[in-house]
Amino acid sequence: AIQGVNPNQPVKIASVMKLLTTLWAVDKYGANHEYVTKIYYQPINGEMHIAGARDPFFDRDRIYLLLSDLNRNKISQLKRLTFDGNFLINKNLFEFAYDPANAKAYKYTEAHADGALGGIGVKESLEDAFNTSKWWAAKKNRYLQASKRNPTSKMVPAVSFTTDVVDKVPSNPLAGKPGVLTFEVRSLPIKHYLKKMNIHSLNATADELFHSMGGTPGFQTYLATKYQMGSDAVDIHTGSGLPLHNPRNDSTISCSATVRLIRALDNNLEAEGMDLTDVVMIAGTDAGATYNDGSRALVVKTGTLNDAKNLAGAANTATGEVYFGIFLQNGSLNTVRNVVARMKSTYRMQAINKPGFVWDPLDPRMALRLVSADVGVSVAAN
């Protein structure tokens, strides 16, 4: 049974919302889902097309790895490079903005000020990356540093690439054409991304996941269908927990509903042979954790937004998991700590014996791989 003070009162969820986005992603895709970006290359015309998978962690280092792998496959010059709207470079993700003309719609603008390749959009980022002769010393050094940071990726010592034209297109211009090689680049299993998102509270990543799964209408349908939670109890607008603006509209949900959904997340993960620690930070163990009570027994997500000071997750106790939510709408972090202290005095905590999370941005599984080629077309690798 769920017990507490005002457990059914709607409260501002803030970044605790990322746990619900995590639940939806695990339910929809499975914790081991991988994003697959397809790359089509026609050697005879020097054309390449990138078909994106809305991979929210395709970042600068992975662009460097892609360039290295293309060079390794004797590809270093293109007449035309195209990409579709599903190809994103991390921090070129689309930000949410409230559209007053349609209360249920989102309007997107590219976050140029946050660009992964120097504050620019995806098109400009690709133009920059795929023309290495224009790299200045600092950029060349970034490539070398990426190689040193990720020794398992086996990047070539120096990358060389020239591209005449880069265009964003609605569909693959090489579809159905002869002599096309098809490559793919796979992400890590989504559980790694979810864990990183929850440890560092990555807003753009959470919002992109939320949007790609169906946004607010899809989430409302998901909760109503699977958990019998109607819009009268849950009012969610973004996957990150950030509010909409003009006018301001915060996402709200009750503590009891949040606790119920956290337990559902744990149960879903157990069905895949995992648990909450695989996608949520262990306080005091995971590097970069935003909360640490010293017990290493809490698996939690914080949520701080103006007046809201929240903490929710699970406590590992001698009698099993205790799922909880602390939502203070006009409190302080000290009050949150006091509530946790009272909980620890009620239950005998047990430290979670698990190593801290290690993020490998260029795991060897992310390497470019050839998946198909037309008869008579080949590619050579070193």
Secondary structure, 3 states (H helix, E strand, C coil): CCCCCCCCCEEECHHHHHHHHHHHHHHHHCCCCCCEEEEEEECCCCEEEEECCCCCCCCHHHHHHHHHHHHHCCCCEEEEEEECCCCCCCCCCEEEEECCCCCCCEEEEECHHHCCCCCCCHHHHHHHHCCHHHCCHHHHHHHHHHHHHCHHHCCCCCCCCEEEEEEECCCCCCCCCCCCEEEEEECCCHHHHHHHHHHHCCHHHHHHHHHHCCHHHHHHHHHHHHHCCCCCCEECCCCCCCCECCCCECCEEEHHHHHHHHHHHHHHHHHCCCCHHHCCEECCCCCCCCCCCCCCCEEEEEEEECCEEEEEEEEEECCEEEEEEEEECCCCHHHHHHHHHHHHHHCCECCCCCCCCCCCCCCHHHCCEEEEECCCCCCCCC
